[in-house]
Amino acid sequence: MNNKLNLFVLSLSKINRQHIQLFFMALTLALFVLGAGALEDGGGTSR
C-alpha cells in the first residue's frame, strides 16, 4: 500500500503548471468549437 502511495505522489509531481494550462486551453478551444457549431433552438413554430 505504501508503494502505491509513493507511486501516486511521484506521478502527481510530474504534472507541472504548463501541463495544466495546456489542458485547459485545449478544453476551452474544444468547447468554443462545439458552441460555434451548435444549432439555435427555435423554441417552436413562428409565423
C-alpha positions in Angstrom: 0.0 0.0 0.0 2.8 2.4 0.8 4.5 1.6 -2.5 1.3 2.6 -4.4 1.0 5.8 -2.4 4.6 6.7 -3.3 3.9 5.9 -7.0 0.8 8.2 -6.9 2.7 11.1 -5.3 5.6 10.6 -7.8 3.1 10.8 -10.8 1.5 13.9 -9.3 4.9 15.6 -9.0 5.5 15.2 -12.8 2.4 17.3 -13.6 3.5 20.9 -13.8 1.8 24.2 -14.4 2.3 24.1 -18.1 0.5 20.8 -18.5 -2.5 22.1 -16.6 -2.6 25.3 -18.7 -2.3 23.2 -21.9 -5.2 21.0 -20.8 -7.5 24.0 -20.0 -6.6 25.7 -23.3 -7.4 22.6 -25.3 -10.7 22.2 -23.3 -11.6 25.9 -23.9 -10.9 25.5 -27.6 -13.0 22.4 -27.9 -15.9 24.0 -26.1 -15.6 27.1 -28.3 -15.7 24.9 -31.4 -18.7 23.0 -30.1 -20.5 26.2 -29.2 -19.8 27.9 -32.5 -21.2 24.9 -34.4 -24.3 24.5 -32.2 -27.7 25.0 -33.8 -30.0 27.6 -32.5 -33.1 26.4 -30.6 -36.1 28.0 -32.2 -38.3 27.1 -29.3 -41.3 26.2 -31.5 -43.0 27.5 -34.6 -43.1 31.1 -35.5 -45.3 32.8 -38.1 
